[in-house]
């Protein structure tokens, strides 16, 4: 998995590329925890280039969302598609996570 960053005003966009699984889900948690520690209050997780997620990846998303919510910060998860959307639907978490269609929508909601 590769993780990249972009910034739009005070919003950080975390671009995730590759599989989110047992072997690397902790990397995404670590990155977001560092953003939280730096007091970054608005984060978009862009999953456009994620084609596979397992239970560890779902667990990482739950951890990330819980940590952000606990700090009263804001998160949007964008571009959830294919098998990733299927797994999130199967785990009945589609309504739990703040999922939006694309990064543009996420940025508009977080302004």
Biopython code that builds the backbone (N, CA, C, O; Angstrom):
import numpy as np
from Bio.PDB.StructureBuilder import StructureBuilder

atoms = [
    (1, "UNK", "N", (0.845, -1.168, 0.000)),
    (1, "UNK", "CA", (0.000, 0.000, 0.000)),
    (1, "UNK", "C", (0.896, 1.238, 0.000)),
    (1, "UNK", "O", (1.915, 1.300, 0.688)),
    (2, "UNK", "N", (0.481, 2.203, -0.787)),
    (2, "UNK", "CA", (1.173, 3.491, -0.819)),
    (2, "UNK", "C", (0.228, 4.552, -0.273)),
    (2, "UNK", "O", (-0.977, 4.506, -0.519)),
    (3, "UNK", "N", (0.775, 5.499, 0.461)),
    (3, "UNK", "CA", (-0.021, 6.564, 1.051)),
    (3, "UNK", "C", (0.591, 7.900, 0.640)),
    (3, "UNK", "O", (1.773, 8.155, 0.866)),
    (4, "UNK", "N", (-0.237, 8.743, 0.035)),
    (4, "UNK", "CA", (0.214, 10.072, -0.366)),
    (4, "UNK", "C", (-0.652, 11.138, 0.274)),
    (4, "UNK", "O", (-1.727, 10.848, 0.799)),
    (5, "UNK", "N", (-0.175, 12.380, 0.228)),
    (5, "UNK", "CA", (-0.899, 13.497, 0.846)),
    (5, "UNK", "C", (-1.075, 14.628, -0.143)),
    (5, "UNK", "O", (-0.233, 14.883, -1.004)),
    (6, "UNK", "N", (-2.195, 15.291, 0.013)),
    (6, "UNK", "CA", (-2.438, 16.570, -0.656)),
    (6, "UNK", "C", (-3.107, 17.453, 0.379)),
    (6, "UNK", "O", (-3.684, 16.968, 1.352)),
    (7, "UNK", "N", (-3.022, 18.742, 0.157)),
    (7, "UNK", "CA", (-3.660, 19.672, 1.088)),
    (7, "UNK", "C", (-4.503, 20.653, 0.299)),
    (7, "UNK", "O", (-4.076, 21.180, -0.728)),
    (8, "UNK", "N", (-5.708, 20.889, 0.797)),
    (8, "UNK", "CA", (-6.586, 21.906, 0.232)),
    (8, "UNK", "C", (-7.038, 22.784, 1.385)),
    (8, "UNK", "O", (-7.838, 22.355, 2.216)),
    (9, "UNK", "N", (-6.535, 23.998, 1.441)),
    (9, "UNK", "CA", (-6.778, 24.912, 2.558)),
    (9, "UNK", "C", (-6.376, 24.220, 3.856)),
    (9, "UNK", "O", (-5.204, 23.888, 4.031)),
    (10, "UNK", "N", (-7.326, 23.993, 4.776)),
    (10, "UNK", "CA", (-6.984, 23.337, 6.046)),
    (10, "UNK", "C", (-7.390, 21.855, 6.058)),
    (10, "UNK", "O", (-7.475, 21.239, 7.120)),
    (11, "UNK", "N", (-7.636, 21.297, 4.880)),
    (11, "UNK", "CA", (-8.081, 19.907, 4.761)),
    (11, "UNK", "C", (-6.949, 19.070, 4.176)),
    (11, "UNK", "O", (-6.369, 19.422, 3.148)),
    (12, "UNK", "N", (-6.642, 17.962, 4.840)),
    (12, "UNK", "CA", (-5.643, 17.036, 4.331)),
    (12, "UNK", "C", (-6.333, 15.884, 3.624)),
    (12, "UNK", "O", (-7.245, 15.265, 4.173)),
    (13, "UNK", "N", (-5.898, 15.598, 2.408)),
    (13, "UNK", "CA", (-6.421, 14.484, 1.626)),
    (13, "UNK", "C", (-5.367, 13.388, 1.665)),
    (13, "UNK", "O", (-4.226, 13.592, 1.249)),
    (14, "UNK", "N", (-5.760, 12.226, 2.168)),
    (14, "UNK", "CA", (-4.859, 11.078, 2.249)),
    (14, "UNK", "C", (-5.241, 10.138, 1.122)),
    (14, "UNK", "O", (-6.301, 9.513, 1.158)),
    (15, "UNK", "N", (-4.371, 10.038, 0.113)),
    (15, "UNK", "CA", (-4.605, 9.162, -1.032)),
    (15, "UNK", "C", (-4.014, 7.789, -0.739)),
    (15, "UNK", "O", (-2.812, 7.651, -0.513)),
    (16, "UNK", "N", (-4.868, 6.787, -0.748)),
    (16, "UNK", "CA", (-4.441, 5.421, -0.450)),
    (16, "UNK", "C", (-4.448, 4.629, -1.761)),
    (16, "UNK", "O", (-5.412, 4.679, -2.525)),
    (17, "UNK", "N", (-3.355, 3.899, -2.006)),
    (17, "UNK", "CA", (-3.233, 3.124, -3.242)),
    (17, "UNK", "C", (-2.791, 1.709, -2.887)),
    (17, "UNK", "O", (-1.826, 1.521, -2.146)),
    (18, "UNK", "N", (-3.499, 0.718, -3.418)),
    (18, "UNK", "CA", (-3.133, -0.672, -3.167)),
    (18, "UNK", "C", (-4.116, -1.343, -2.225)),
    (18, "UNK", "O", (-5.197, -0.819, -1.957)),
    (19, "UNK", "N", (-3.733, -2.492, -1.734)),
    (19, "UNK", "CA", (-4.597, -3.271, -0.853)),
    (19, "UNK", "C", (-4.498, -2.796, 0.587)),
    (19, "UNK", "O", (-3.425, -2.418, 1.058)),
    (20, "UNK", "N", (-5.637, -2.821, 1.286)),
    (20, "UNK", "CA", (-5.665, -2.532, 2.720)),
    (20, "UNK", "C", (-5.922, -3.864, 3.411)),
    (20, "UNK", "O", (-7.057, -4.335, 3.491)),
    (21, "UNK", "N", (-4.835, -4.463, 3.912)),
    (21, "UNK", "CA", (-4.986, -5.794, 4.494)),
    (21, "UNK", "C", (-4.139, -5.955, 5.750)),
    (21, "UNK", "O", (-3.539, -5.001, 6.246)),
    (22, "UNK", "N", (-4.108, -7.163, 6.241)),
    (22, "UNK", "CA", (-3.395, -7.500, 7.473)),
    (22, "UNK", "C", (-1.955, -6.992, 7.472)),
    (22, "UNK", "O", (-1.429, -6.608, 8.517)),
    (23, "UNK", "N", (-1.330, -6.989, 6.319)),
    (23, "UNK", "CA", (0.088, -6.666, 6.238)),
    (23, "UNK", "C", (0.388, -5.174, 6.293)),
    (23, "UNK", "O", (1.509, -4.779, 6.616)),
    (24, "UNK", "N", (-0.612, -4.332, 5.977)),
    (24, "UNK", "CA", (-0.286, -2.913, 5.913)),
    (24, "UNK", "C", (-1.347, -1.962, 6.474)),
    (24, "UNK", "O", (-1.140, -0.748, 6.454)),
    (25, "UNK", "N", (-2.458, -2.469, 6.966)),
    (25, "UNK", "CA", (-3.516, -1.586, 7.483)),
    (25, "UNK", "C", (-3.008, -0.696, 8.617)),
    (25, "UNK", "O", (-3.465, 0.435, 8.780)),
    (26, "UNK", "N", (-2.062, -1.216, 9.397)),
    (26, "UNK", "CA", (-1.501, -0.430, 10.501)),
    (26, "UNK", "C", (-0.803, 0.841, 10.007)),
    (26, "UNK", "O", (-0.752, 1.837, 10.729)),
    (27, "UNK", "N", (-0.268, 0.814, 8.790)),
    (27, "UNK", "CA", (0.413, 1.992, 8.241)),
    (27, "UNK", "C", (-0.548, 3.168, 8.115)),
    (27, "UNK", "O", (-0.201, 4.303, 8.442)),
    (28, "UNK", "N", (-1.770, 2.885, 7.635)),
    (28, "UNK", "CA", (-2.753, 3.950, 7.488)),
    (28, "UNK", "C", (-3.168, 4.492, 8.853)),
    (28, "UNK", "O", (-3.321, 5.702, 9.024)),
    (29, "UNK", "N", (-3.347, 3.603, 9.817)),
    (29, "UNK", "CA", (-3.673, 4.050, 11.181)),
    (29, "UNK", "C", (-2.565, 4.948, 11.719)),
    (29, "UNK", "O", (-2.844, 5.992, 12.308)),
    (30, "UNK", "N", (-1.322, 4.551, 11.522)),
    (30, "UNK", "CA", (-0.185, 5.348, 12.014)),
    (30, "UNK", "C", (-0.155, 6.738, 11.379)),
    (30, "UNK", "O", (0.069, 7.738, 12.061)),
    (31, "UNK", "N", (-0.381, 6.788, 10.076)),
    (31, "UNK", "CA", (-0.367, 8.070, 9.364)),
    (31, "UNK", "C", (-1.462, 8.992, 9.897)),
    (31, "UNK", "O", (-1.210, 10.163, 10.181)),
    (32, "UNK", "N", (-2.674, 8.461, 10.032)),
    (32, "UNK", "CA", (-3.776, 9.297, 10.508)),
    (32, "UNK", "C", (-3.563, 9.698, 11.969)),
    (32, "UNK", "O", (-3.889, 10.823, 12.348)),
    (33, "UNK", "N", (-3.028, 8.805, 12.785)),
    (33, "UNK", "CA", (-2.732, 9.164, 14.175)),
    (33, "UNK", "C", (-1.735, 10.318, 14.242)),
    (33, "UNK", "O", (-1.848, 11.181, 15.113)),
    (34, "UNK", "N", (-0.760, 10.342, 13.332)),
    (34, "UNK", "CA", (0.204, 11.448, 13.293)),
    (34, "UNK", "C", (-0.477, 12.753, 12.892)),
    (34, "UNK", "O", (-0.147, 13.814, 13.421)),
    (35, "UNK", "N", (-1.428, 12.676, 11.958)),
    (35, "UNK", "CA", (-2.175, 13.878, 11.564)),
    (35, "UNK", "C", (-2.998, 14.404, 12.741)),
    (35, "UNK", "O", (-3.056, 15.610, 12.981)),
    (36, "UNK", "N", (-3.627, 13.490, 13.466)),
    (36, "UNK", "CA", (-4.407, 13.882, 14.637)),
    (36, "UNK", "C", (-3.494, 14.535, 15.681)),
    (36, "UNK", "O", (-3.850, 15.552, 16.276)),
    (37, "UNK", "N", (-2.315, 13.942, 15.897)),
    (37, "UNK", "CA", (-1.362, 14.493, 16.873)),
    (37, "UNK", "C", (-0.897, 15.892, 16.471)),
    (37, "UNK", "O", (-0.558, 16.708, 17.329)),
    (38, "UNK", "N", (-0.882, 16.170, 15.159)),
    (38, "UNK", "CA", (-0.503, 17.500, 14.670)),
    (38, "UNK", "C", (-1.689, 18.456, 14.634)),
    (38, "UNK", "O", (-1.590, 19.566, 14.111)),
    (39, "UNK", "N", (-2.820, 18.011, 15.201)),
    (39, "UNK", "CA", (-4.026, 18.826, 15.299)),
    (39, "UNK", "C", (-4.652, 19.140, 13.939)),
    (39, "UNK", "O", (-5.243, 20.204, 13.754)),
    (40, "UNK", "N", (-4.519, 18.213, 12.993)),
    (40, "UNK", "CA", (-5.178, 18.337, 11.695)),
    (40, "UNK", "C", (-6.627, 17.920, 11.910)),
    (40, "UNK", "O", (-6.894, 16.760, 12.222)),
    (41, "UNK", "N", (-7.563, 18.848, 11.749)),
    (41, "UNK", "CA", (-8.948, 18.626, 12.148)),
    (41, "UNK", "C", (-9.860, 18.130, 11.035)),
    (41, "UNK", "O", (-10.965, 17.658, 11.303)),
    (42, "UNK", "N", (-9.406, 18.231, 9.784)),
    (42, "UNK", "CA", (-10.244, 17.819, 8.651)),
    (42, "UNK", "C", (-9.438, 16.904, 7.736)),
    (42, "UNK", "O", (-8.417, 17.299, 7.172)),
    (43, "UNK", "N", (-9.928, 15.662, 7.603)),
    (43, "UNK", "CA", (-9.189, 14.650, 6.836)),
    (43, "UNK", "C", (-10.136, 13.963, 5.863)),
    (43, "UNK", "O", (-11.263, 13.610, 6.208)),
    (44, "UNK", "N", (-9.652, 13.781, 4.641)),
    (44, "UNK", "CA", (-10.365, 13.002, 3.632)),
    (44, "UNK", "C", (-9.514, 11.776, 3.327)),
    (44, "UNK", "O", (-8.338, 11.902, 2.982)),
    (45, "UNK", "N", (-10.104, 10.596, 3.453)),
    (45, "UNK", "CA", (-9.442, 9.370, 3.017)),
    (45, "UNK", "C", (-9.952, 9.063, 1.617)),
    (45, "UNK", "O", (-11.130, 8.759, 1.427)),
    (46, "UNK", "N", (-9.063, 9.143, 0.647)),
    (46, "UNK", "CA", (-9.430, 8.879, -0.740)),
    (46, "UNK", "C", (-9.064, 7.428, -1.068)),
    (46, "UNK", "O", (-7.886, 7.087, -1.171)),
    (47, "UNK", "N", (-10.080, 6.583, -1.229)),
    (47, "UNK", "CA", (-9.860, 5.156, -1.490)),
    (47, "UNK", "C", (-10.042, 4.802, -2.966)),
    (47, "UNK", "O", (-10.307, 3.649, -3.305)),
    (48, "UNK", "N", (-9.899, 5.787, -3.827)),
    (48, "UNK", "CA", (-10.123, 5.589, -5.261)),
    (48, "UNK", "C", (-9.256, 4.464, -5.830)),
    (48, "UNK", "O", (-9.706, 3.720, -6.702)),
    (49, "UNK", "N", (-8.033, 4.334, -5.351)),
    (49, "UNK", "CA", (-7.127, 3.322, -5.900)),
    (49, "UNK", "C", (-6.937, 2.128, -4.964)),
    (49, "UNK", "O", (-5.907, 1.455, -5.002)),
    (50, "UNK", "N", (-7.947, 1.873, -4.121)),
    (50, "UNK", "CA", (-7.945, 0.692, -3.261)),
    (50, "UNK", "C", (-8.946, -0.293, -3.854)),
    (50, "UNK", "O", (-10.137, 0.004, -3.955)),
    (51, "UNK", "N", (-8.456, -1.464, -4.244)),
    (51, "UNK", "CA", (-9.319, -2.470, -4.863)),
    (51, "UNK", "C", (-9.617, -3.644, -3.942)),
    (51, "UNK", "O", (-10.460, -4.482, -4.261)),
    (52, "UNK", "N", (-8.932, -3.713, -2.800)),
    (52, "UNK", "CA", (-9.130, -4.846, -1.892)),
    (52, "UNK", "C", (-8.991, -4.381, -0.453)),
    (52, "UNK", "O", (-8.091, -3.612, -0.114)),
    (53, "UNK", "N", (-9.900, -4.862, 0.386)),
    (53, "UNK", "CA", (-9.823, -4.585, 1.815)),
    (53, "UNK", "C", (-10.237, -5.851, 2.552)),
    (53, "UNK", "O", (-11.182, -6.529, 2.149)),
    (54, "UNK", "N", (-9.529, -6.170, 3.635)),
    (54, "UNK", "CA", (-9.922, -7.310, 4.462)),
    (54, "UNK", "C", (-10.353, -6.801, 5.830)),
    (54, "UNK", "O", (-10.488, -5.594, 6.030)),
    (55, "UNK", "N", (-10.569, -7.708, 6.765)),
    (55, "UNK", "CA", (-11.065, -7.301, 8.085)),
    (55, "UNK", "C", (-10.086, -6.374, 8.802)),
    (55, "UNK", "O", (-10.509, -5.515, 9.575)),
    (56, "UNK", "N", (-8.793, -6.534, 8.560)),
    (56, "UNK", "CA", (-7.809, -5.635, 9.168)),
    (56, "UNK", "C", (-7.952, -4.219, 8.612)),
    (56, "UNK", "O", (-7.812, -3.241, 9.347)),
    (57, "UNK", "N", (-8.228, -4.115, 7.331)),
    (57, "UNK", "CA", (-8.458, -2.812, 6.714)),
    (57, "UNK", "C", (-9.710, -2.155, 7.252)),
    (57, "UNK", "O", (-9.723, -0.955, 7.523)),
    (58, "UNK", "N", (-10.775, -2.950, 7.409)),
    (58, "UNK", "CA", (-12.017, -2.427, 7.986)),
    (58, "UNK", "C", (-11.756, -1.989, 9.428)),
    (58, "UNK", "O", (-12.229, -0.937, 9.859)),
    (59, "UNK", "N", (-11.008, -2.795, 10.162)),
    (59, "UNK", "CA", (-10.656, -2.436, 11.541)),
    (59, "UNK", "C", (-9.876, -1.138, 11.598)),
    (59, "UNK", "O", (-10.082, -0.327, 12.501)),
    (60, "UNK", "N", (-8.980, -0.935, 10.640)),
    (60, "UNK", "CA", (-8.213, 0.314, 10.582)),
    (60, "UNK", "C", (-9.144, 1.502, 10.345)),
    (60, "UNK", "O", (-8.980, 2.552, 10.966)),
    (61, "UNK", "N", (-10.117, 1.340, 9.451)),
    (61, "UNK", "CA", (-11.072, 2.423, 9.192)),
    (61, "UNK", "C", (-11.898, 2.738, 10.439)),
    (61, "UNK", "O", (-12.150, 3.905, 10.740)),
    (62, "UNK", "N", (-12.319, 1.702, 11.163)),
    (62, "UNK", "CA", (-13.077, 1.904, 12.402)),
    (62, "UNK", "C", (-12.219, 2.657, 13.418)),
    (62, "UNK", "O", (-12.686, 3.605, 14.049)),
    (63, "UNK", "N", (-10.970, 2.233, 13.572)),
    (63, "UNK", "CA", (-10.043, 2.892, 14.507)),
    (63, "UNK", "C", (-9.860, 4.366, 14.132)),
    (63, "UNK", "O", (-9.924, 5.248, 14.988)),
    (64, "UNK", "N", (-9.632, 4.615, 12.850)),
    (64, "UNK", "CA", (-9.414, 5.978, 12.366)),
    (64, "UNK", "C", (-10.639, 6.841, 12.639)),
    (64, "UNK", "O", (-10.521, 7.943, 13.176)),
    (65, "UNK", "N", (-11.817, 6.337, 12.269)),
    (65, "UNK", "CA", (-13.035, 7.119, 12.462)),
    (65, "UNK", "C", (-13.299, 7.385, 13.939)),
    (65, "UNK", "O", (-13.684, 8.493, 14.312)),
    (66, "UNK", "N", (-13.095, 6.384, 14.773)),
    (66, "UNK", "CA", (-13.304, 6.535, 16.215)),
    (66, "UNK", "C", (-12.338, 7.561, 16.799)),
    (66, "UNK", "O", (-12.735, 8.396, 17.612)),
    (67, "UNK", "N", (-11.072, 7.503, 16.390)),
    (67, "UNK", "CA", (-10.068, 8.450, 16.891)),
    (67, "UNK", "C", (-10.396, 9.885, 16.473)),
    (67, "UNK", "O", (-10.280, 10.813, 17.274)),
    (68, "UNK", "N", (-10.797, 10.057, 15.238)),
    (68, "UNK", "CA", (-11.134, 11.391, 14.738)),
    (68, "UNK", "C", (-12.369, 11.927, 15.450)),
    (68, "UNK", "O", (-12.411, 13.090, 15.850)),
    (69, "UNK", "N", (-13.370, 11.071, 15.603)),
    (69, "UNK", "CA", (-14.612, 11.477, 16.274)),
    (69, "UNK", "C", (-14.357, 11.832, 17.745)),
    (69, "UNK", "O", (-14.908, 12.807, 18.257)),
    (70, "UNK", "N", (-13.527, 11.040, 18.412)),
    (70, "UNK", "CA", (-13.205, 11.281, 19.821)),
    (70, "UNK", "C", (-12.560, 12.652, 20.012)),
    (70, "UNK", "O", (-12.778, 13.311, 21.029)),
    (71, "UNK", "N", (-11.774, 13.073, 19.038)),
    (71, "UNK", "CA", (-11.110, 14.379, 19.105)),
    (71, "UNK", "C", (-11.979, 15.518, 18.580)),
    (71, "UNK", "O", (-11.549, 16.671, 18.530)),
    (72, "UNK", "N", (-13.199, 15.181, 18.193)),
    (72, "UNK", "CA", (-14.145, 16.152, 17.623)),
    (72, "UNK", "C", (-13.606, 16.773, 16.324)),
    (72, "UNK", "O", (-13.878, 17.933, 16.014)),
    (73, "UNK", "N", (-12.839, 15.972, 15.579)),
    (73, "UNK", "CA", (-12.349, 16.370, 14.268)),
    (73, "UNK", "C", (-13.325, 15.830, 13.219)),
    (73, "UNK", "O", (-14.358, 15.258, 13.568)),
    (74, "UNK", "N", (-13.000, 16.009, 11.938)),
    (74, "UNK", "CA", (-13.924, 15.643, 10.865)),
    (74, "UNK", "C", (-13.249, 14.756, 9.827)),
    (74, "UNK", "O", (-12.102, 14.983, 9.440)),
    (75, "UNK", "N", (-13.989, 13.739, 9.384)),
    (75, "UNK", "CA", (-13.485, 12.784, 8.401)),
    (75, "UNK", "C", (-14.521, 12.564, 7.317)),
    (75, "UNK", "O", (-15.723, 12.548, 7.582)),
    (76, "UNK", "N", (-14.040, 12.393, 6.089)),
    (76, "UNK", "CA", (-14.868, 11.893, 4.994)),
    (76, "UNK", "C", (-14.046, 10.811, 4.298)),
    (76, "UNK", "O", (-12.832, 10.934, 4.136)),
    (77, "UNK", "N", (-14.729, 9.766, 3.899)),
    (77, "UNK", "CA", (-14.102, 8.685, 3.132)),
    (77, "UNK", "C", (-14.700, 8.751, 1.736)),
    (77, "UNK", "O", (-15.917, 8.669, 1.575)),
    (78, "UNK", "N", (-13.851, 8.897, 0.729)),
    (78, "UNK", "CA", (-14.351, 9.079, -0.632)),
    (78, "UNK", "C", (-13.931, 7.945, -1.561)),
    (78, "UNK", "O", (-12.987, 7.201, -1.294)),
    (79, "UNK", "N", (-14.668, 7.846, -2.657)),
    (79, "UNK", "CA", (-14.371, 6.905, -3.739)),
    (79, "UNK", "C", (-14.348, 5.448, -3.289)),
    (79, "UNK", "O", (-13.457, 4.688, -3.668)),
    (80, "UNK", "N", (-15.327, 5.065, -2.483)),
    (80, "UNK", "CA", (-15.463, 3.670, -2.066)),
    (80, "UNK", "C", (-16.201, 2.946, -3.193)),
    (80, "UNK", "O", (-17.319, 3.316, -3.550)),
    (81, "UNK", "N", (-15.568, 1.913, -3.748)),
    (81, "UNK", "CA", (-16.145, 1.259, -4.924)),
    (81, "UNK", "C", (-15.793, -0.229, -4.944)),
    (81, "UNK", "O", (-14.991, -0.698, -4.135)),
    (82, "UNK", "N", (-16.390, -0.951, -5.861)),
    (82, "UNK", "CA", (-16.056, -2.352, -6.116)),
    (82, "UNK", "C", (-16.117, -3.238, -4.888)),
    (82, "UNK", "O", (-17.054, -3.170, -4.093)),
    (83, "UNK", "N", (-15.095, -4.072, -4.752)),
    (83, "UNK", "CA", (-15.080, -5.031, -3.638)),
    (83, "UNK", "C", (-14.937, -4.340, -2.286)),
    (83, "UNK", "O", (-15.366, -4.890, -1.271)),
    (84, "UNK", "N", (-14.349, -3.159, -2.251)),
    (84, "UNK", "CA", (-14.232, -2.409, -0.999)),
    (84, "UNK", "C", (-15.636, -2.011, -0.520)),
    (84, "UNK", "O", (-15.962, -2.178, 0.655)),
    (85, "UNK", "N", (-16.446, -1.494, -1.414)),
    (85, "UNK", "CA", (-17.827, -1.134, -1.066)),
    (85, "UNK", "C", (-18.609, -2.368, -0.647)),
    (85, "UNK", "O", (-19.416, -2.317, 0.281)),
    (86, "UNK", "N", (-18.367, -3.473, -1.331)),
    (86, "UNK", "CA", (-19.067, -4.722, -1.012)),
    (86, "UNK", "C", (-18.755, -5.184, 0.409)),
    (86, "UNK", "O", (-19.657, -5.575, 1.150)),
    (87, "UNK", "N", (-17.479, -5.139, 0.787)),
    (87, "UNK", "CA", (-17.073, -5.555, 2.134)),
    (87, "UNK", "C", (-17.682, -4.624, 3.189)),
    (87, "UNK", "O", (-18.169, -5.087, 4.221)),
    (88, "UNK", "N", (-17.655, -3.325, 2.931)),
    (88, "UNK", "CA", (-18.210, -2.377, 3.898)),
    (88, "UNK", "C", (-19.724, -2.574, 4.031)),
    (88, "UNK", "O", (-20.270, -2.460, 5.128)),
    (89, "UNK", "N", (-20.397, -2.866, 2.924)),
    (89, "UNK", "CA", (-21.841, -3.147, 2.981)),
    (89, "UNK", "C", (-22.108, -4.435, 3.741)),
    (89, "UNK", "O", (-23.023, -4.494, 4.563)),
    (90, "UNK", "N", (-21.319, -5.465, 3.473)),
    (90, "UNK", "CA", (-21.508, -6.758, 4.148)),
    (90, "UNK", "C", (-21.320, -6.647, 5.658)),
    (90, "UNK", "O", (-21.982, -7.345, 6.425)),
    (91, "UNK", "N", (-20.423, -5.777, 6.073)),
    (91, "UNK", "CA", (-20.180, -5.590, 7.505)),
    (91, "UNK", "C", (-21.156, -4.581, 8.121)),
    (91, "UNK", "O", (-21.065, -4.248, 9.303)),
    (92, "UNK", "N", (-22.086, -4.108, 7.297)),
    (92, "UNK", "CA", (-23.134, -3.171, 7.738)),
    (92, "UNK", "C", (-22.553, -1.857, 8.290)),
    (92, "UNK", "O", (-23.097, -1.275, 9.229)),
    (93, "UNK", "N", (-21.457, -1.408, 7.703)),
    (93, "UNK", "CA", (-20.793, -0.181, 8.154)),
    (93, "UNK", "C", (-20.981, 0.990, 7.191)),
    (93, "UNK", "O", (-20.450, 2.077, 7.421)),
    (94, "UNK", "N", (-21.728, 0.773, 6.123)),
    (94, "UNK", "CA", (-21.911, 1.829, 5.126)),
    (94, "UNK", "C", (-22.550, 3.070, 5.760)),
    (94, "UNK", "O", (-22.179, 4.192, 5.414)),
    (95, "UNK", "N", (-23.491, 2.889, 6.668)),
    (95, "UNK", "CA", (-24.129, 4.030, 7.328)),
    (95, "UNK", "C", (-23.329, 4.571, 8.505)),
    (95, "UNK", "O", (-23.571, 5.684, 8.971)),
    (96, "UNK", "N", (-22.375, 3.777, 8.982)),
    (96, "UNK", "CA", (-21.543, 4.179, 10.118)),
    (96, "UNK", "C", (-20.470, 5.180, 9.687)),
    (96, "UNK", "O", (-20.251, 6.198, 10.344)),
    (97, "UNK", "N", (-19.810, 4.870, 8.574)),
    (97, "UNK", "CA", (-18.737, 5.732, 8.082)),
    (97, "UNK", "C", (-19.305, 6.925, 7.320)),
    (97, "UNK", "O", (-20.347, 6.805, 6.676)),
    (98, "UNK", "N", (-18.628, 8.082, 7.385)),
    (98, "UNK", "CA", (-19.043, 9.253, 6.607)),
    (98, "UNK", "C", (-18.507, 9.137, 5.167)),
    (98, "UNK", "O", (-17.499, 9.748, 4.811)),
    (99, "UNK", "N", (-19.208, 8.338, 4.360)),
    (99, "UNK", "CA", (-18.762, 8.042, 2.994)),
    (99, "UNK", "C", (-19.425, 8.996, 2.014)),
    (99, "UNK", "O", (-20.632, 9.234, 2.073)),
    (100, "UNK", "N", (-18.613, 9.539, 1.112)),
    (100, "UNK", "CA", (-19.108, 10.413, 0.044)),
    (100, "UNK", "C", (-18.592, 9.885, -1.293)),
    (100, "UNK", "O", (-17.678, 9.063, -1.348)),
    (101, "UNK", "N", (-19.202, 10.379, -2.365)),
    (101, "UNK", "CA", (-18.875, 9.858, -3.696)),
    (101, "UNK", "C", (-17.444, 10.146, -4.142)),
    (101, "UNK", "O", (-16.766, 9.267, -4.673)),
    (102, "UNK", "N", (-16.988, 11.382, -3.926)),
    (102, "UNK", "CA", (-15.681, 11.756, -4.462)),
    (102, "UNK", "C", (-15.011, 12.805, -3.569)),
    (102, "UNK", "O", (-15.611, 13.310, -2.620)),
    (103, "UNK", "N", (-13.777, 13.113, -3.891)),
    (103, "UNK", "CA", (-12.994, 14.066, -3.092)),
    (103, "UNK", "C", (-13.620, 15.458, -3.136)),
    (103, "UNK", "O", (-13.640, 16.157, -2.122)),
    (104, "UNK", "N", (-14.126, 15.865, -4.284)),
    (104, "UNK", "CA", (-14.742, 17.190, -4.410)),
    (104, "UNK", "C", (-15.910, 17.336, -3.433)),
    (104, "UNK", "O", (-16.040, 18.365, -2.770)),
    (105, "UNK", "N", (-16.748, 16.320, -3.344)),
    (105, "UNK", "CA", (-17.877, 16.350, -2.412)),
    (105, "UNK", "C", (-17.366, 16.409, -0.974)),
    (105, "UNK", "O", (-17.909, 17.142, -0.147)),
    (106, "UNK", "N", (-16.329, 15.644, -0.681)),
    (106, "UNK", "CA", (-15.748, 15.641, 0.677)),
    (106, "UNK", "C", (-15.238, 17.035, 1.034)),
    (106, "UNK", "O", (-15.483, 17.525, 2.137)),
    (107, "UNK", "N", (-14.540, 17.662, 0.116)),
    (107, "UNK", "CA", (-14.004, 19.012, 0.377)),
    (107, "UNK", "C", (-15.137, 20.013, 0.597)),
    (107, "UNK", "O", (-15.049, 20.864, 1.482)),
    (108, "UNK", "N", (-16.187, 19.916, -0.193)),
    (108, "UNK", "CA", (-17.327, 20.820, -0.013)),
    (108, "UNK", "C", (-17.992, 20.632, 1.337)),
    (108, "UNK", "O", (-18.410, 21.607, 1.961)),
    (109, "UNK", "N", (-18.094, 19.395, 1.797)),
    (109, "UNK", "CA", (-18.718, 19.125, 3.103)),
    (109, "UNK", "C", (-17.847, 19.580, 4.274)),
    (109, "UNK", "O", (-18.367, 19.902, 5.342)),
    (110, "UNK", "N", (-16.544, 19.608, 4.082)),
    (110, "UNK", "CA", (-15.641, 19.944, 5.184)),
    (110, "UNK", "C", (-15.244, 21.421, 5.232)),
    (110, "UNK", "O", (-14.553, 21.845, 6.158)),
    (111, "UNK", "N", (-15.672, 22.196, 4.255)),
    (111, "UNK", "CA", (-15.312, 23.634, 4.224)),
    (111, "UNK", "C", (-15.774, 24.351, 5.459)),
    (111, "UNK", "O", (-15.555, 25.555, 5.593)),
]
sb = StructureBuilder()
sb.init_structure("model")
sb.init_model(0)
sb.init_chain("A")
sb.init_seg("    ")
for serial, (resi, resn, name, xyz) in enumerate(atoms, 1):
    if name == "N":
        sb.init_residue(resn, " ", resi, " ")
    sb.init_atom(name, np.array(xyz, "f"), 0.0, 1.0, " ", f" {name:<3s}", serial, name[0])
structure = sb.get_structure()
